[in-house]
Amino acid sequence: MDPIVLAAGTALVTAMATDAWQSARDGAVALWRKVRPEQADAVEAELVEVRELVLEARRDGDTETEQALAGSWQVRLQQLLRADPSLAGELRRVLEEDLTPALSRDEGTRIGSIVMKATASGHGRTYQAGGDQHITER
């Protein structure tokens, strides 16, 4: 599955439990309006229903339900992207401008992706980490 889809699906469901969820909902619905406008109103209504499930799961400490809902939206976003691959840039924009800002710092870090490249030659070394890194050399 496309990494941007994974991040966007998770961010969408996570943002549902925030005060900025309406912006997240509007961003997601805008994607459907571009590719499948006939489904946009139904998707908007479903997002409202799913938000209630997310809020209930948060109250109950039910992380499995929240993960399952994120997975469901990841699949739906992947299908949307397959229907119109040119939507990838718009999906990234929605993720960066509508979804991620609604998340706490910890939640935003959890959904992000990191791409690292390194080249070493001769006796060179590279060290890369997506988080804390401690190196002890003698």
C-alpha positions as CSV (number, residue, x, y, z in Angstrom):
1,M,0.0,0.0,0.0
2,D,1.2,3.5,-0.8
3,P,2.9,5.1,2.3
4,I,1.0,8.3,1.8
5,V,-2.3,6.3,1.9
6,L,-1.2,4.6,5.1
7,A,-0.4,7.9,6.7
8,A,-3.5,9.6,5.5
9,G,-5.9,6.9,6.6
10,T,-4.3,6.8,10.1
11,A,-4.3,10.6,10.3
12,L,-7.9,10.9,9.2
13,V,-9.2,8.5,11.9
14,T,-6.9,10.0,14.5
15,A,-8.0,13.5,13.6
16,M,-11.7,12.5,14.2
17,A,-11.0,12.6,17.9
18,T,-9.8,16.2,17.8
19,D,-11.5,19.6,17.8
20,A,-10.2,20.1,14.2
21,W,-12.0,17.1,12.9
22,Q,-14.3,19.1,10.6
23,S,-11.3,20.4,8.6
24,A,-10.1,16.8,8.3
25,R,-13.5,15.7,7.2
26,D,-13.8,18.5,4.6
27,G,-10.3,17.6,3.2
28,A,-11.3,13.9,2.8
29,V,-14.6,14.7,1.3
30,A,-12.9,17.1,-1.2
31,L,-10.9,14.1,-2.5
32,W,-14.1,12.1,-3.2
33,R,-15.7,15.1,-4.9
34,K,-12.8,15.2,-7.4
35,V,-12.8,11.5,-8.3
36,R,-16.2,10.1,-7.3
37,P,-18.5,13.1,-6.8
38,E,-21.6,10.9,-6.6
39,Q,-20.2,9.3,-3.5
40,A,-19.1,12.5,-1.7
41,D,-22.2,13.1,0.4
42,A,-22.4,9.4,1.5
43,V,-18.7,9.5,2.5
44,E,-19.3,12.7,4.5
45,A,-22.2,11.1,6.4
46,E,-20.1,8.0,7.0
47,L,-17.2,10.0,8.4
48,V,-19.6,11.5,10.9
49,E,-20.7,8.0,12.0
50,V,-17.1,6.8,12.1
51,R,-16.2,9.7,14.3
52,E,-18.7,8.5,16.9
53,L,-17.0,5.1,16.8
54,V,-13.6,6.6,17.2
55,L,-14.7,8.8,20.2
56,E,-16.3,5.7,21.8
57,A,-13.1,3.7,21.2
58,R,-11.0,6.4,22.8
59,R,-13.3,6.6,25.8
60,D,-13.0,2.8,26.3
61,G,-9.3,2.7,25.6
62,D,-10.0,0.4,22.6
63,T,-7.0,0.9,20.3
64,E,-7.9,-2.1,18.2
65,T,-11.1,-0.6,17.0
66,E,-9.3,2.6,16.1
67,Q,-6.6,0.7,14.2
68,A,-9.3,-1.3,12.4
69,L,-11.1,1.9,11.4
70,A,-7.8,3.4,10.2
71,G,-7.2,0.3,8.1
72,S,-10.6,0.6,6.5
73,W,-10.0,4.2,5.5
74,Q,-6.6,3.3,4.2
75,V,-8.2,0.8,1.9
76,R,-10.7,3.3,0.7
77,L,-8.1,5.9,0.1
78,Q,-6.0,3.4,-1.8
79,Q,-9.0,2.6,-4.0
80,L,-9.5,6.3,-4.7
81,L,-5.9,6.7,-5.6
82,R,-6.0,3.7,-8.0
83,A,-9.1,5.2,-9.7
84,D,-7.1,8.4,-10.2
85,P,-3.4,8.2,-9.7
86,S,-3.0,12.0,-10.3
87,L,-4.8,12.4,-7.0
88,A,-1.5,11.6,-5.1
89,G,-0.4,15.2,-4.9
90,E,-3.8,16.3,-3.6
91,L,-3.8,13.5,-1.0
92,R,-0.4,14.6,0.2
93,R,-1.7,18.2,0.4
94,V,-4.8,17.1,2.5
95,L,-2.5,15.1,4.7
96,E,-0.1,18.0,5.3
97,E,-2.6,20.9,5.5
98,D,-5.8,19.4,6.9
99,L,-5.0,16.1,8.7
100,T,-1.6,16.5,10.3
101,P,-2.2,19.9,11.8
102,A,-5.2,18.5,13.7
103,L,-3.0,16.0,15.5
104,S,-0.9,16.3,18.7
105,R,2.8,16.2,18.2
106,D,3.0,12.5,19.3
107,E,0.2,11.5,17.0
108,G,1.7,13.5,14.1
109,T,5.1,11.8,14.6
110,R,3.4,8.4,14.6
111,I,1.8,8.8,11.2
112,G,4.8,10.4,9.4
113,S,7.1,8.7,7.1
114,I,10.8,9.0,6.7
115,V,13.0,8.3,3.7
116,M,16.7,8.1,4.2
117,K,19.5,7.5,1.8
118,A,23.2,7.2,2.6
119,T,26.3,6.4,0.7
120,A,29.6,5.5,2.2
121,S,32.8,4.6,0.4
122,G,36.3,3.5,1.4
123,H,36.4,3.4,5.2
124,G,33.4,5.7,5.6
125,R,30.4,5.0,7.8
126,T,26.9,6.1,7.9
127,Y,24.5,6.2,10.8
128,Q,20.8,6.8,10.3
129,A,17.8,6.7,12.6
130,G,14.2,7.6,12.5
131,G,14.3,8.5,16.2
132,D,16.9,8.6,19.0
133,Q,20.3,7.1,18.2
134,H,23.2,6.4,20.5
135,I,26.5,5.4,19.1
136,T,29.5,4.3,21.2
137,E,32.7,3.7,19.4
138,R,36.1,2.7,20.8
